[in-house]
Amino acid sequence: MTLELHDLVPATFRRRWAAEGVCPDLDLYALFRAHRCADPGRVAVVDEAGTLT
C-alpha cells in the first residue's frame, strides 16, 4: 500500500515557525517518517478501511 502525502504548507512558513520554536523545519513527509522511525509499531493512519502502522 502506498500512501501519498501532500504538504500544503509553504516552506517559508515552516522555516519561520521553526525559527520561532513553534515546530521543526520539516515537511509533512519528513515529520511522518521521523515518527514512524521513532515508533514503528504505532498506528499512523486511521480511515474507513482501518488502521495502518
mmCIF entry with sequence, helices, sheets and N, C-alpha, C, O atoms, coordinates in Angstrom:
data_MODEL
# 
_entry.id   MODEL 
# 
_entity.id                         1 
_entity.type                       polymer 
_entity.pdbx_number_of_molecules   1 
# 
_entity_poly.entity_id                      1 
_entity_poly.type                           'polypeptide(L)' 
_entity_poly.nstd_linkage                   no 
_entity_poly.nstd_monomer                   no 
_entity_poly.pdbx_seq_one_letter_code       MTLELHDLVPATFRRRWAAEGVCPDLDLYALFRAHRCADPGRVAVVDEAGTLT 
_entity_poly.pdbx_seq_one_letter_code_can   MTLELHDLVPATFRRRWAAEGVCPDLDLYALFRAHRCADPGRVAVVDEAGTLT 
_entity_poly.pdbx_strand_id                 A 
# 
loop_
_entity_poly_seq.entity_id 
_entity_poly_seq.num 
_entity_poly_seq.mon_id 
_entity_poly_seq.hetero 
1 1  MET n 
1 2  THR n 
1 3  LEU n 
1 4  GLU n 
1 5  LEU n 
1 6  HIS n 
1 7  ASP n 
1 8  LEU n 
1 9  VAL n 
1 10 PRO n 
1 11 ALA n 
1 12 THR n 
1 13 PHE n 
1 14 ARG n 
1 15 ARG n 
1 16 ARG n 
1 17 TRP n 
1 18 ALA n 
1 19 ALA n 
1 20 GLU n 
1 21 GLY n 
1 22 VAL n 
1 23 CYS n 
1 24 PRO n 
1 25 ASP n 
1 26 LEU n 
1 27 ASP n 
1 28 LEU n 
1 29 TYR n 
1 30 ALA n 
1 31 LEU n 
1 32 PHE n 
1 33 ARG n 
1 34 ALA n 
1 35 HIS n 
1 36 ARG n 
1 37 CYS n 
1 38 ALA n 
1 39 ASP n 
1 40 PRO n 
1 41 GLY n 
1 42 ARG n 
1 43 VAL n 
1 44 ALA n 
1 45 VAL n 
1 46 VAL n 
1 47 ASP n 
1 48 GLU n 
1 49 ALA n 
1 50 GLY n 
1 51 THR n 
1 52 LEU n 
1 53 THR n 
# 
_struct_asym.id          A 
_struct_asym.entity_id   1 
# 
loop_
_struct_conf.conf_type_id 
_struct_conf.id 
_struct_conf.pdbx_PDB_helix_id 
_struct_conf.beg_label_comp_id 
_struct_conf.beg_label_asym_id 
_struct_conf.beg_label_seq_id 
_struct_conf.pdbx_beg_PDB_ins_code 
_struct_conf.end_label_comp_id 
_struct_conf.end_label_asym_id 
_struct_conf.end_label_seq_id 
_struct_conf.pdbx_end_PDB_ins_code 
_struct_conf.beg_auth_comp_id 
_struct_conf.beg_auth_asym_id 
_struct_conf.beg_auth_seq_id 
_struct_conf.end_auth_comp_id 
_struct_conf.end_auth_asym_id 
_struct_conf.end_auth_seq_id 
_struct_conf.pdbx_PDB_helix_class 
_struct_conf.details 
_struct_conf.pdbx_PDB_helix_length 
HELX_P HELX_P1 AA1 ALA A 11 ? ALA A 19 ? ALA A 11 ALA A 19 1 ? 9  
HELX_P HELX_P2 AA2 LEU A 28 ? ALA A 38 ? LEU A 28 ALA A 38 1 ? 11 
# 
_struct_conf_type.id          HELX_P 
_struct_conf_type.criteria    ? 
_struct_conf_type.reference   ? 
# 
_struct_sheet.id               AA1 
_struct_sheet.type             ? 
_struct_sheet.number_strands   2 
_struct_sheet.details          ? 
# 
_struct_sheet_order.sheet_id     AA1 
_struct_sheet_order.range_id_1   1 
_struct_sheet_order.range_id_2   2 
_struct_sheet_order.offset       ? 
_struct_sheet_order.sense        anti-parallel 
# 
loop_
_struct_sheet_range.sheet_id 
_struct_sheet_range.id 
_struct_sheet_range.beg_label_comp_id 
_struct_sheet_range.beg_label_asym_id 
_struct_sheet_range.beg_label_seq_id 
_struct_sheet_range.pdbx_beg_PDB_ins_code 
_struct_sheet_range.end_label_comp_id 
_struct_sheet_range.end_label_asym_id 
_struct_sheet_range.end_label_seq_id 
_struct_sheet_range.pdbx_end_PDB_ins_code 
_struct_sheet_range.beg_auth_comp_id 
_struct_sheet_range.beg_auth_asym_id 
_struct_sheet_range.beg_auth_seq_id 
_struct_sheet_range.end_auth_comp_id 
_struct_sheet_range.end_auth_asym_id 
_struct_sheet_range.end_auth_seq_id 
AA1 1 VAL A 45 ? ASP A 47 ? VAL A 45 ASP A 47 
AA1 2 GLY A 50 ? LEU A 52 ? GLY A 50 LEU A 52 
# 
loop_
_atom_site.group_PDB 
_atom_site.id 
_atom_site.type_symbol 
_atom_site.label_atom_id 
_atom_site.label_alt_id 
_atom_site.label_comp_id 
_atom_site.label_asym_id 
_atom_site.label_entity_id 
_atom_site.label_seq_id 
_atom_site.pdbx_PDB_ins_code 
_atom_site.Cartn_x 
_atom_site.Cartn_y 
_atom_site.Cartn_z 
_atom_site.occupancy 
_atom_site.B_iso_or_equiv 
_atom_site.pdbx_formal_charge 
_atom_site.auth_seq_id 
_atom_site.auth_comp_id 
_atom_site.auth_asym_id 
_atom_site.auth_atom_id 
_atom_site.pdbx_PDB_model_num 
ATOM 1   N N  . MET A 1 1  ? 0.844   -1.179 0.000  1.00 0.00 ? 1  MET A N  1 
ATOM 2   C CA . MET A 1 1  ? 0.000   0.000  0.000  1.00 0.00 ? 1  MET A CA 1 
ATOM 3   C C  . MET A 1 1  ? 0.885   1.237  0.000  1.00 0.00 ? 1  MET A C  1 
ATOM 4   O O  . MET A 1 1  ? 1.796   1.348  0.820  1.00 0.00 ? 1  MET A O  1 
ATOM 5   N N  . THR A 1 2  ? 0.630   2.149  -0.897 1.00 0.00 ? 2  THR A N  1 
ATOM 6   C CA . THR A 1 2  ? 1.376   3.399  -0.970 1.00 0.00 ? 2  THR A CA 1 
ATOM 7   C C  . THR A 1 2  ? 0.486   4.531  -0.492 1.00 0.00 ? 2  THR A C  1 
ATOM 8   O O  . THR A 1 2  ? -0.647  4.688  -0.946 1.00 0.00 ? 2  THR A O  1 
ATOM 9   N N  . LEU A 1 3  ? 1.013   5.307  0.422  1.00 0.00 ? 3  LEU A N  1 
ATOM 10  C CA . LEU A 1 3  ? 0.292   6.444  0.959  1.00 0.00 ? 3  LEU A CA 1 
ATOM 11  C C  . LEU A 1 3  ? 0.949   7.704  0.444  1.00 0.00 ? 3  LEU A C  1 
ATOM 12  O O  . LEU A 1 3  ? 2.143   7.914  0.654  1.00 0.00 ? 3  LEU A O  1 
ATOM 13  N N  . GLU A 1 4  ? 0.188   8.542  -0.226 1.00 0.00 ? 4  GLU A N  1 
ATOM 14  C CA . GLU A 1 4  ? 0.721   9.782  -0.772 1.00 0.00 ? 4  GLU A CA 1 
ATOM 15  C C  . GLU A 1 4  ? 0.297   10.949 0.118  1.00 0.00 ? 4  GLU A C  1 
ATOM 16  O O  . GLU A 1 4  ? -0.892  11.172 0.347  1.00 0.00 ? 4  GLU A O  1 
ATOM 17  N N  . LEU A 1 5  ? 1.291   11.690 0.613  1.00 0.00 ? 5  LEU A N  1 
ATOM 18  C CA . LEU A 1 5  ? 1.035   12.831 1.477  1.00 0.00 ? 5  LEU A CA 1 
ATOM 19  C C  . LEU A 1 5  ? 1.442   14.110 0.748  1.00 0.00 ? 5  LEU A C  1 
ATOM 20  O O  . LEU A 1 5  ? 2.547   14.197 0.211  1.00 0.00 ? 5  LEU A O  1 
ATOM 21  N N  . HIS A 1 6  ? 0.568   15.083 0.730  1.00 0.00 ? 6  HIS A N  1 
ATOM 22  C CA . HIS A 1 6  ? 0.857   16.360 0.082  1.00 0.00 ? 6  HIS A CA 1 
ATOM 23  C C  . HIS A 1 6  ? 1.049   17.434 1.145  1.00 0.00 ? 6  HIS A C  1 
ATOM 24  O O  . HIS A 1 6  ? 0.177   17.652 1.987  1.00 0.00 ? 6  HIS A O  1 
ATOM 25  N N  . ASP A 1 7  ? 2.191   18.097 1.099  1.00 0.00 ? 7  ASP A N  1 
ATOM 26  C CA . ASP A 1 7  ? 2.482   19.169 2.047  1.00 0.00 ? 7  ASP A CA 1 
ATOM 27  C C  . ASP A 1 7  ? 2.011   20.482 1.439  1.00 0.00 ? 7  ASP A C  1 
ATOM 28  O O  . ASP A 1 7  ? 2.555   20.933 0.430  1.00 0.00 ? 7  ASP A O  1 
ATOM 29  N N  . LEU A 1 8  ? 1.015   21.090 2.042  1.00 0.00 ? 8  LEU A N  1 
ATOM 30  C CA . LEU A 1 8  ? 0.452   22.333 1.531  1.00 0.00 ? 8  LEU A CA 1 
ATOM 31  C C  . LEU A 1 8  ? 0.979   23.569 2.256  1.00 0.00 ? 8  LEU A C  1 
ATOM 32  O O  . LEU A 1 8  ? 0.569   24.690 1.955  1.00 0.00 ? 8  LEU A O  1 
ATOM 33  N N  . VAL A 1 9  ? 1.887   23.367 3.210  1.00 0.00 ? 9  VAL A N  1 
ATOM 34  C CA . VAL A 1 9  ? 2.451   24.491 3.959  1.00 0.00 ? 9  VAL A CA 1 
ATOM 35  C C  . VAL A 1 9  ? 3.674   25.012 3.204  1.00 0.00 ? 9  VAL A C  1 
ATOM 36  O O  . VAL A 1 9  ? 4.618   24.259 2.966  1.00 0.00 ? 9  VAL A O  1 
ATOM 37  N N  . PRO A 1 10 ? 3.665   26.285 2.828  1.00 0.00 ? 10 PRO A N  1 
ATOM 38  C CA . PRO A 1 10 ? 4.834   26.846 2.143  1.00 0.00 ? 10 PRO A CA 1 
ATOM 39  C C  . PRO A 1 10 ? 6.091   26.741 3.017  1.00 0.00 ? 10 PRO A C  1 
ATOM 40  O O  . PRO A 1 10 ? 6.031   26.925 4.233  1.00 0.00 ? 10 PRO A O  1 
ATOM 41  N N  . ALA A 1 11 ? 7.212   26.446 2.388  1.00 0.00 ? 11 ALA A N  1 
ATOM 42  C CA . ALA A 1 11 ? 8.475   26.272 3.106  1.00 0.00 ? 11 ALA A CA 1 
ATOM 43  C C  . ALA A 1 11 ? 8.855   27.516 3.893  1.00 0.00 ? 11 ALA A C  1 
ATOM 44  O O  . ALA A 1 11 ? 9.468   27.407 4.956  1.00 0.00 ? 11 ALA A O  1 
ATOM 45  N N  . THR A 1 12 ? 8.508   28.684 3.398  1.00 0.00 ? 12 THR A N  1 
ATOM 46  C CA . THR A 1 12 ? 8.842   29.915 4.124  1.00 0.00 ? 12 THR A CA 1 
ATOM 47  C C  . THR A 1 12 ? 8.118   29.972 5.467  1.00 0.00 ? 12 THR A C  1 
ATOM 48  O O  . THR A 1 12 ? 8.691   30.411 6.464  1.00 0.00 ? 12 THR A O  1 
ATOM 49  N N  . PHE A 1 13 ? 6.872   29.533 5.496  1.00 0.00 ? 13 PHE A N  1 
ATOM 50  C CA . PHE A 1 13 ? 6.125   29.481 6.759  1.00 0.00 ? 13 PHE A CA 1 
ATOM 51  C C  . PHE A 1 13 ? 6.792   28.509 7.723  1.00 0.00 ? 13 PHE A C  1 
ATOM 52  O O  . PHE A 1 13 ? 6.998   28.826 8.895  1.00 0.00 ? 13 PHE A O  1 
ATOM 53  N N  . ARG A 1 14 ? 7.132   27.308 7.213  1.00 0.00 ? 14 ARG A N  1 
ATOM 54  C CA . ARG A 1 14 ? 7.742   26.275 8.042  1.00 0.00 ? 14 ARG A CA 1 
ATOM 55  C C  . ARG A 1 14 ? 9.040   26.781 8.667  1.00 0.00 ? 14 ARG A C  1 
ATOM 56  O O  . ARG A 1 14 ? 9.283   26.569 9.855  1.00 0.00 ? 14 ARG A O  1 
ATOM 57  N N  . ARG A 1 15 ? 9.876   27.452 7.864  1.00 0.00 ? 15 ARG A N  1 
ATOM 58  C CA . ARG A 1 15 ? 11.137  27.976 8.385  1.00 0.00 ? 15 ARG A CA 1 
ATOM 59  C C  . ARG A 1 15 ? 10.902  29.048 9.449  1.00 0.00 ? 15 ARG A C  1 
ATOM 60  O O  . ARG A 1 15 ? 11.603  29.082 10.460 1.00 0.00 ? 15 ARG A O  1 
ATOM 61  N N  . ARG A 1 16 ? 9.918   29.922 9.226  1.00 0.00 ? 16 ARG A N  1 
ATOM 62  C CA . ARG A 1 16 ? 9.614   30.953 10.205 1.00 0.00 ? 16 ARG A CA 1 
ATOM 63  C C  . ARG A 1 16 ? 9.115   30.326 11.501 1.00 0.00 ? 16 ARG A C  1 
ATOM 64  O O  . ARG A 1 16 ? 9.533   30.722 12.589 1.00 0.00 ? 16 ARG A O  1 
ATOM 65  N N  . TRP A 1 17 ? 8.217   29.344 11.384 1.00 0.00 ? 17 TRP A N  1 
ATOM 66  C CA . TRP A 1 17 ? 7.697   28.666 12.573 1.00 0.00 ? 17 TRP A CA 1 
ATOM 67  C C  . TRP A 1 17 ? 8.822   27.959 13.317 1.00 0.00 ? 17 TRP A C  1 
ATOM 68  O O  . TRP A 1 17 ? 8.835   27.941 14.548 1.00 0.00 ? 17 TRP A O  1 
ATOM 69  N N  . ALA A 1 18 ? 9.771   27.372 12.576 1.00 0.00 ? 18 ALA A N  1 
ATOM 70  C CA . ALA A 1 18 ? 10.910  26.706 13.207 1.00 0.00 ? 18 ALA A CA 1 
ATOM 71  C C  . ALA A 1 18 ? 11.762  27.726 13.956 1.00 0.00 ? 18 ALA A C  1 
ATOM 72  O O  . ALA A 1 18 ? 12.197  27.467 15.079 1.00 0.00 ? 18 ALA A O  1 
ATOM 73  N N  . ALA A 1 19 ? 12.001  28.871 13.348 1.00 0.00 ? 19 ALA A N  1 
ATOM 74  C CA . ALA A 1 19 ? 12.792  29.919 13.997 1.00 0.00 ? 19 ALA A CA 1 
ATOM 75  C C  . ALA A 1 19 ? 12.106  30.422 15.262 1.00 0.00 ? 19 ALA A C  1 
ATOM 76  O O  . ALA A 1 19 ? 12.773  30.793 16.227 1.00 0.00 ? 19 ALA A O  1 
ATOM 77  N N  . GLU A 1 20 ? 10.778  30.436 15.258 1.00 0.00 ? 20 GLU A N  1 
ATOM 78  C CA . GLU A 1 20 ? 10.003  30.879 16.420 1.00 0.00 ? 20 GLU A CA 1 
ATOM 79  C C  . GLU A 1 20 ? 9.845   29.767 17.458 1.00 0.00 ? 20 GLU A C  1 
ATOM 80  O O  . GLU A 1 20 ? 9.330   30.009 18.550 1.00 0.00 ? 20 GLU A O  1 
ATOM 81  N N  . GLY A 1 21 ? 10.288  28.535 17.123 1.00 0.00 ? 21 GLY A N  1 
ATOM 82  C CA . GLY A 1 21 ? 10.181  27.410 18.040 1.00 0.00 ? 21 GLY A CA 1 
ATOM 83  C C  . GLY A 1 21 ? 8.817   26.747 18.055 1.00 0.00 ? 21 GLY A C  1 
ATOM 84  O O  . GLY A 1 21 ? 8.521   25.952 18.947 1.00 0.00 ? 21 GLY A O  1 
ATOM 85  N N  . VAL A 1 22 ? 7.975   27.070 17.062 1.00 0.00 ? 22 VAL A N  1 
ATOM 86  C CA . VAL A 1 22 ? 6.616   26.514 17.003 1.00 0.00 ? 22 VAL A CA 1 
ATOM 87  C C  . VAL A 1 22 ? 6.628   25.062 16.523 1.00 0.00 ? 22 VAL A C  1 
ATOM 88  O O  . VAL A 1 22 ? 5.875   24.232 17.034 1.00 0.00 ? 22 VAL A O  1 
ATOM 89  N N  . CYS A 1 23 ? 7.480   24.756 15.544 1.00 0.00 ? 23 CYS A N  1 
ATOM 90  C CA . CYS A 1 23 ? 7.553   23.406 15.006 1.00 0.00 ? 23 CYS A CA 1 
ATOM 91  C C  . CYS A 1 23 ? 8.909   23.207 14.332 1.00 0.00 ? 23 CYS A C  1 
ATOM 92  O O  . CYS A 1 23 ? 9.603   24.183 14.047 1.00 0.00 ? 23 CYS A O  1 
ATOM 93  N N  . PRO A 1 24 ? 9.295   21.961 14.074 1.00 0.00 ? 24 PRO A N  1 
ATOM 94  C CA . PRO A 1 24 ? 10.560  21.721 13.387 1.00 0.00 ? 24 PRO A CA 1 
ATOM 95  C C  . PRO A 1 24 ? 10.458  22.122 11.910 1.00 0.00 ? 24 PRO A C  1 
ATOM 96  O O  . PRO A 1 24 ? 9.362   22.155 11.350 1.00 0.00 ? 24 PRO A O  1 
ATOM 97  N N  . ASP A 1 25 ? 11.576  22.419 11.296 1.00 0.00 ? 25 ASP A N  1 
ATOM 98  C CA . ASP A 1 25 ? 11.597  22.798 9.878  1.00 0.00 ? 25 ASP A CA 1 
ATOM 99  C C  . ASP A 1 25 ? 11.632  21.539 9.014  1.00 0.00 ? 25 ASP A C  1 
ATOM 100 O O  . ASP A 1 25 ? 12.626  21.252 8.347  1.00 0.00 ? 25 ASP A O  1 
ATOM 101 N N  . LEU A 1 26 ? 10.527  20.797 9.042  1.00 0.00 ? 26 LEU A N  1 
ATOM 102 C CA . LEU A 1 26 ? 10.413  19.562 8.271  1.00 0.00 ? 26 LEU A CA 1 
ATOM 103 C C  . LEU A 1 26 ? 9.097   19.572 7.511  1.00 0.00 ? 26 LEU A C  1 
ATOM 104 O O  . LEU A 1 26 ? 8.087   20.077 8.000  1.00 0.00 ? 26 LEU A O  1 
ATOM 105 N N  . ASP A 1 27 ? 9.121   19.006 6.305  1.00 0.00 ? 27 ASP A N  1 
ATOM 106 C CA . ASP A 1 27 ? 7.870   18.892 5.561  1.00 0.00 ? 27 ASP A CA 1 
ATOM 107 C C  . ASP A 1 27 ? 7.046   17.744 6.137  1.00 0.00 ? 27 ASP A C  1 
ATOM 108 O O  . ASP A 1 27 ? 7.524   16.999 6.992  1.00 0.00 ? 27 ASP A O  1 
ATOM 109 N N  . LEU A 1 28 ? 5.826   17.607 5.675  1.00 0.00 ? 28 LEU A N  1 
ATOM 110 C CA . LEU A 1 28 ? 4.909   16.609 6.222  1.00 0.00 ? 28 LEU A CA 1 
ATOM 111 C C  . LEU A 1 28 ? 5.471   15.197 6.114  1.00 0.00 ? 28 LEU A C  1 
ATOM 112 O O  . LEU A 1 28 ? 5.363   14.416 7.059  1.00 0.00 ? 28 LEU A O  1 
ATOM 113 N N  . TYR A 1 29 ? 6.069   14.862 4.976  1.00 0.00 ? 29 TYR A N  1 
ATOM 114 C CA . TYR A 1 29 ? 6.634   13.526 4.805  1.00 0.00 ? 29 TYR A CA 1 
ATOM 115 C C  . TYR A 1 29 ? 7.750   13.285 5.821  1.00 0.00 ? 29 TYR A C  1 
ATOM 116 O O  . TYR A 1 29 ? 7.800   12.226 6.446  1.00 0.00 ? 29 TYR A O  1 
ATOM 117 N N  . ALA A 1 30 ? 8.642   14.258 5.988  1.00 0.00 ? 30 ALA A N  1 
ATOM 118 C CA . ALA A 1 30 ? 9.760   14.097 6.918  1.00 0.00 ? 30 ALA A CA 1 
ATOM 119 C C  . ALA A 1 30 ? 9.260   13.933 8.353  1.00 0.00 ? 30 ALA A C  1 
ATOM 120 O O  . ALA A 1 30 ? 9.801   13.121 9.103  1.00 0.00 ? 30 ALA A O  1 
ATOM 121 N N  . LEU A 1 31 ? 8.237   14.690 8.742  1.00 0.00 ? 31 LEU A N  1 
ATOM 122 C CA . LEU A 1 31 ? 7.655   14.537 10.076 1.00 0.00 ? 31 LEU A CA 1 
ATOM 123 C C  . LEU A 1 31 ? 7.043   13.148 10.249 1.00 0.00 ? 31 LEU A C  1 
ATOM 124 O O  . LEU A 1 31 ? 7.251   12.491 11.270 1.00 0.00 ? 31 LEU A O  1 
ATOM 125 N N  . PHE A 1 32 ? 6.290   12.710 9.247  1.00 0.00 ? 32 PHE A N  1 
ATOM 126 C CA . PHE A 1 32 ? 5.658   11.391 9.279  1.00 0.00 ? 32 PHE A CA 1 
ATOM 127 C C  . PHE A 1 32 ? 6.726   10.304 9.409  1.00 0.00 ? 32 PHE A C  1 
ATOM 128 O O  . PHE A 1 32 ? 6.596   9.391  10.225 1.00 0.00 ? 32 PHE A O  1 
ATOM 129 N N  . ARG A 1 33 ? 7.779   10.411 8.599  1.00 0.00 ? 33 ARG A N  1 
ATOM 130 C CA . ARG A 1 33 ? 8.857   9.422  8.616  1.00 0.00 ? 33 ARG A CA 1 
ATOM 131 C C  . ARG A 1 33 ? 9.573   9.414  9.964  1.00 0.00 ? 33 ARG A C  1 
ATOM 132 O O  . ARG A 1 33 ? 9.878   8.343  10.488 1.00 0.00 ? 33 ARG A O  1 
ATOM 133 N N  . ALA A 1 34 ? 9.844   10.577 10.531 1.00 0.00 ? 34 ALA A N  1 
ATOM 134 C CA . ALA A 1 34 ? 10.523  10.650 11.823 1.00 0.00 ? 34 ALA A CA 1 
ATOM 135 C C  . ALA A 1 34 ? 9.705   9.948  12.907 1.00 0.00 ? 34 ALA A C  1 
ATOM 136 O O  . ALA A 1 34 ? 10.262  9.228  13.736 1.00 0.00 ? 34 ALA A O  1 
ATOM 137 N N  . HIS A 1 35 ? 8.392   10.153 12.904 1.00 0.00 ? 35 HIS A N  1 
ATOM 138 C CA . HIS A 1 35 ? 7.531   9.483  13.885 1.00 0.00 ? 35 HIS A CA 1 
ATOM 139 C C  . HIS A 1 35 ? 7.494   7.982  13.635 1.00 0.00 ? 35 HIS A C  1 
ATOM 140 O O  . HIS A 1 35 ? 7.484   7.193  14.580 1.00 0.00 ? 35 HIS A O  1 
ATOM 141 N N  . ARG A 1 36 ? 7.474   7.581  12.362 1.00 0.00 ? 36 ARG A N  1 
ATOM 142 C CA . ARG A 1 36 ? 7.463   6.153  12.028 1.00 0.00 ? 36 ARG A CA 1 
ATOM 143 C C  . ARG A 1 36 ? 8.742   5.484  12.491 1.00 0.00 ? 36 ARG A C  1 
ATOM 144 O O  . ARG A 1 36 ? 8.704   4.386  13.046 1.00 0.00 ? 36 ARG A O  1 
ATOM 145 N N  . CYS A 1 37 ? 9.876   6.137  12.267 1.00 0.00 ? 37 CYS A N  1 
ATOM 146 C CA . CYS A 1 37 ? 11.155  5.560  12.681 1.00 0.00 ? 37 CYS A CA 1 
ATOM 147 C C  . CYS A 1 37 ? 11.283  5.497  14.202 1.00 0.00 ? 37 CYS A C  1 
ATOM 148 O O  . CYS A 1 37 ? 11.884  4.567  14.739 1.00 0.00 ? 37 CYS A O  1 
ATOM 149 N N  . ALA A 1 38 ? 10.721  6.483  14.890 1.00 0.00 ? 38 ALA A N  1 
ATOM 150 C CA . ALA A 1 38 ? 10.805  6.516  16.351 1.00 0.00 ? 38 ALA A CA 1 
ATOM 151 C C  . ALA A 1 38 ? 9.958   5.426  17.001 1.00 0.00 ? 38 ALA A C  1 
ATOM 152 O O  . ALA A 1 38 ? 10.318  4.915  18.061 1.00 0.00 ? 38 ALA A O  1 
ATOM 153 N N  . ASP A 1 39 ? 8.841   5.065  16.379 1.00 0.00 ? 39 ASP A N  1 
ATOM 154 C CA . ASP A 1 39 ? 7.930   4.075  16.967 1.00 0.00 ? 39 ASP A CA 1 
ATOM 155 C C  . ASP A 1 39 ? 7.236   3.314  15.839 1.00 0.00 ? 39 ASP A C  1 
ATOM 156 O O  . ASP A 1 39 ? 6.074   3.588  15.539 1.00 0.00 ? 39 ASP A O  1 
ATOM 157 N N  . PRO A 1 40 ? 7.939   2.351  15.203 1.00 0.00 ? 40 PRO A N  1 
ATOM 158 C CA . PRO A 1 40 ? 7.419   1.681  14.003 1.00 0.00 ? 40 PRO A CA 1 
ATOM 159 C C  . PRO A 1 40 ? 6.113   0.914  14.182 1.00 0.00 ? 40 PRO A C  1 
ATOM 160 O O  . PRO A 1 40 ? 5.397   0.706  13.203 1.00 0.00 ? 40 PRO A O  1 
ATOM 161 N N  . GLY A 1 41 ? 5.783   0.493  15.385 1.00 0.00 ? 41 GLY A N  1 
ATOM 162 C CA . GLY A 1 41 ? 4.558   -0.272 15.593 1.00 0.00 ? 41 GLY A CA 1 
ATOM 163 C C  . GLY A 1 41 ? 3.339   0.566  15.912 1.00 0.00 ? 41 GLY A C  1 
ATOM 164 O O  . GLY A 1 41 ? 2.233   0.036  16.014 1.00 0.00 ? 41 GLY A O  1 
ATOM 165 N N  . ARG A 1 42 ? 3.522   1.859  16.071 1.00 0.00 ? 42 ARG A N  1 
ATOM 166 C CA . ARG A 1 42 ? 2.421   2.752  16.442 1.00 0.00 ? 42 ARG A CA 1 
ATOM 167 C C  . ARG A 1 42 ? 1.477   2.991  15.261 1.00 0.00 ? 42 ARG A C  1 
ATOM 168 O O  . ARG A 1 42 ? 1.922   3.065  14.115 1.00 0.00 ? 42 ARG A O  1 
ATOM 169 N N  . VAL A 1 43 ? 0.194   3.109  15.535 1.00 0.00 ? 43 VAL A N  1 
ATOM 170 C CA . VAL A 1 43 ? -0.784  3.398  14.490 1.00 0.00 ? 43 VAL A CA 1 
ATOM 171 C C  . VAL A 1 43 ? -0.486  4.781  13.905 1.00 0.00 ? 43 VAL A C  1 
ATOM 172 O O  . VAL A 1 43 ? -0.334  5.757  14.640 1.00 0.00 ? 43 VAL A O  1 
ATOM 173 N N  . ALA A 1 44 ? -0.407  4.851  12.576 1.00 0.00 ? 44 ALA A N  1 
ATOM 174 C CA . ALA A 1 44 ? -0.051  6.096  11.898 1.00 0.00 ? 44 ALA A CA 1 
ATOM 175 C C  . ALA A 1 44 ? -1.239  6.724  11.182 1.00 0.00 ? 44 ALA A C  1 
ATOM 176 O O  . ALA A 1 44 ? -1.376  7.947  11.144 1.00 0.00 ? 44 ALA A O  1 
ATOM 177 N N  . VAL A 1 45 ? -2.092  5.884  10.617 1.00 0.00 ? 45 VAL A N  1 
ATOM 178 C CA . VAL A 1 45 ? -3.214  6.381  9.825  1.00 0.00 ? 45 VAL A CA 1 
ATOM 179 C C  . VAL A 1 45 ? -4.460  5.610  10.220 1.00 0.00 ? 45 VAL A C  1 
ATOM 180 O O  . VAL A 1 45 ? -4.424  4.390  10.381 1.00 0.00 ? 45 VAL A O  1 
ATOM 181 N N  . VAL A 1 46 ? -5.557  6.327  10.373 1.00 0.00 ? 46 VAL A N  1 
ATOM 182 C CA . VAL A 1 46 ? -6.856  5.714  10.659 1.00 0.00 ? 46 VAL A CA 1 
ATOM 183 C C  . VAL A 1 46 ? -7.842  6.243  9.638  1.00 0.00 ? 46 VAL A C  1 
ATOM 184 O O  . VAL A 1 46 ? -7.993  7.455  9.489  1.00 0.00 ? 46 VAL A O  1 
ATOM 185 N N  . ASP A 1 47 ? -8.517  5.338  8.930  1.00 0.00 ? 47 ASP A N  1 
ATOM 186 C CA . ASP A 1 47 ? -9.565  5.743  7.992  1.00 0.00 ? 47 ASP A CA 1 
ATOM 187 C C  . ASP A 1 47 ? -10.649 4.683  7.968  1.00 0.00 ? 47 ASP A C  1 
ATOM 188 O O  . ASP A 1 47 ? -10.644 3.757  8.779  1.00 0.00 ? 47 ASP A O  1 
ATOM 189 N N  . GLU A 1 48 ? -11.580 4.824  7.033  1.00 0.00 ? 48 GLU A N  1 
ATOM 190 C CA . GLU A 1 48 ? -12.711 3.893  6.990  1.00 0.00 ? 48 GLU A CA 1 
ATOM 191 C C  . GLU A 1 48 ? -12.286 2.449  6.701  1.00 0.00 ? 48 GLU A C  1 
ATOM 192 O O  . GLU A 1 48 ? -13.036 1.516  6.989  1.00 0.00 ? 48 GLU A O  1 
ATOM 193 N N  . ALA A 1 49 ? -11.101 2.262  6.139  1.00 0.00 ? 49 ALA A N  1 
ATOM 194 C CA . ALA A 1 49 ? -10.607 0.912  5.848  1.00 0.00 ? 49 ALA A CA 1 
ATOM 195 C C  . ALA A 1 49 ? -9.928  0.266  7.055  1.00 0.00 ? 49 ALA A C  1 
ATOM 196 O O  . ALA A 1 49 ? -9.688  -0.941 7.062  1.00 0.00 ? 49 ALA A O  1 
ATOM 197 N N  . GLY A 1 50 ? -9.623  1.055  8.060  1.00 0.00 ? 50 GLY A N  1 
ATOM 198 C CA . GLY A 1 50 ? -8.969  0.510  9.247  1.00 0.00 ? 50 GLY A CA 1 
ATOM 199 C C  . GLY A 1 50 ? -7.793  1.367  9.661  1.00 0.00 ? 50 GLY A C  1 
ATOM 200 O O  . GLY A 1 50 ? -7.824  2.592  9.549  1.00 0.00 ? 50 GLY A O  1 
ATOM 201 N N  . THR A 1 51 ? -6.747  0.698  10.146 1.00 0.00 ? 51 THR A N  1 
ATOM 202 C CA . THR A 1 51 ? -5.563  1.413  10.613 1.00 0.00 ? 51 THR A CA 1 
ATOM 203 C C  . THR A 1 51 ? -4.341  0.951  9.843  1.00 0.00 ? 51 THR A C  1 
ATOM 204 O O  . THR A 1 51 ? -4.332  -0.127 9.250  1.00 0.00 ? 51 THR A O  1 
ATOM 205 N N  . LEU A 1 52 ? -3.306  1.788  9.862  1.00 0.00 ? 52 LEU A N  1 
ATOM 206 C CA . LEU A 1 52 ? -2.053  1.469  9.201  1.00 0.00 ? 52 LEU A CA 1 
ATOM 207 C C  . LEU A 1 52 ? -0.923  1.811  10.166 1.00 0.00 ? 52 LEU A C  1 
ATOM 208 O O  . LEU A 1 52 ? -0.867  2.916  10.707 1.00 0.00 ? 52 LEU A O  1 
ATOM 209 N N  . THR A 1 53 ? -0.014  0.839  10.376 1.00 0.00 ? 53 THR A N  1 
ATOM 210 C CA . THR A 1 53 ? 1.131   1.097  11.249 1.00 0.00 ? 53 THR A CA 1 
ATOM 211 C C  . THR A 1 53 ? 2.365   1.343  10.414 1.00 0.00 ? 53 THR A C  1 
ATOM 212 O O  . THR A 1 53 ? 3.443   1.580  10.960 1.00 0.00 ? 53 THR A O  1 
# 
